[in-house]
């Protein structure tokens, strides 16, 4: 699961990886969401029709660049963390 630090610190990388899967998302939409997890999930749901569970599963499966700390993934991200 993503945590707040990863989402904030890796926002540009995440955007690129998400656009690989869901290419209909625009840069303007990403700017509006600006790293807010629940809004981010909602945006993807609206654009793709996929369930929250499917989106979160995909986000959890993202392979990060070489300096990512996998131990940080053990934290759960909520809107309060942002």
HELIX and SHEET records of a PDB file:
HELIX    1   1 UNK A    4  UNK A    9  1                                   6    
HELIX    2   2 UNK A   11  UNK A   21  1                                  11    
HELIX    3   3 UNK A   27  UNK A   33  1                                   7    
HELIX    4   4 UNK A   37  UNK A   48  1                                  12    
HELIX    5   5 UNK A   52  UNK A   60  1                                   9    
HELIX    6   6 UNK A   70  UNK A   74  5                                   5    
HELIX    7   7 UNK A   79  UNK A   81  5                                   3    
END                                                                             
